[in-house]
């Protein structure tokens, strides 16, 4: 099972945040960005460039979840070798 570390959390508004996290297991790790929109949508980005493009309205999210529970389960079981 993976370990998740929050590196930073930036607030755009009280209910809109952008988290930078590191998912770690054994000797592998992966940095991800998560845009939390009002706790009803969690958009995950593999690359910082993708996240910036999405926020500027010109890009797409890599993965999207409707609940924090779905997001957490995905992160805990994410294959870090990809």
Buried (B, 14 or more C-beta within 10 A) or exposed (E): EBEBEEEEEEEEEEEBBBBBBBBBBEEEEBBBBBBBBEEEBBBBBBEEEBBEBBBEEEBEBBBBBEEEEEBEEBBEEBEEEE
